[in-house]
């Protein structure tokens, strides 16, 4: 039996990958609230290559807060936790 991978994160800023253990293709999207489930996060930043600008999102901000498989995000945590993709 295989356990899903877990990425240990610290309180404060963390650079985290958006990966899929189910084999989703690169550039597939996932809701940020779902992807960061179980973490006490307050803000995330990613880079939008279409607009050549950083984007910022917060928990429960709506449909435009998707993370993209294959990209990295700066994630601020109120307390340490583990990301399980």
C-alpha positions in Angstrom: 0.0 0.0 0.0 1.4 3.4 -1.0 0.8 6.5 1.0 0.3 9.8 -0.9 3.3 12.1 -0.8 3.3 14.9 1.7 5.2 18.1 1.5 6.1 19.6 4.9 5.5 23.4 5.1 6.5 25.9 7.7 4.6 28.8 9.2 5.1 31.8 6.9 6.0 31.8 3.2 6.5 28.6 1.3 7.2 27.9 -2.4 5.0 25.0 -3.3 4.5 23.0 -6.5 1.1 22.3 -8.0 1.4 18.6 -8.9 -1.1 15.8 -9.5 -0.7 12.3 -8.2 -3.6 11.1 -10.4 -1.8 11.8 -13.6 -3.5 15.1 -14.6 -1.8 16.7 -17.5 0.5 19.7 -17.1 -1.6 22.9 -17.3 -4.7 21.2 -15.9 -6.3 23.3 -13.2 -7.6 22.6 -9.7 -9.5 24.8 -7.3 -7.0 26.3 -4.8 -9.3 25.7 -1.8 -9.4 22.0 -2.7 -5.6 21.7 -3.5 -4.6 23.5 -0.2 -7.2 21.6 1.9 -6.2 21.2 5.5 -3.7 24.1 5.5 -4.2 27.4 7.3 -3.3 29.6 4.4 -4.1 33.3 4.0 -2.7 34.2 0.6 -1.0 32.7 -2.4 0.8 34.2 -5.4 1.4 32.7 -8.8 2.7 34.0 -12.1 0.3 34.3 -15.0 2.3 33.7 -18.2 -0.5 35.0 -20.4 -0.5 38.5 -18.7 3.1 38.4 -17.7 2.1 39.4 -14.1 1.8 37.9 -10.7 -1.7 37.0 -9.5 -2.8 37.0 -5.9 -5.6 34.9 -4.4 -7.1 34.2 -0.9 -9.1 31.2 0.4 -12.7 31.0 -0.8 -12.2 33.9 -3.2 -14.2 32.3 -6.0 -13.9 30.5 -9.3 -10.9 32.5 -10.5 -8.5 31.0 -7.9 -7.4 27.8 -9.7 -3.9 26.4 -9.4 -2.3 25.1 -12.5 -0.4 21.7 -12.5 3.2 22.2 -13.3 3.5 25.7 -11.8 4.8 26.9 -8.4 3.1 29.2 -5.9 4.2 31.3 -3.0 1.8 30.3 -0.1 1.6 32.0 3.2 0.6 29.8 6.2 -0.6 30.9 9.6 0.8 27.7 11.0 2.9 24.8 9.8 1.2 22.0 8.0 1.6 19.4 5.2 0.4 19.6 1.6 -0.9 16.3 0.3 -1.4 16.8 -3.5 
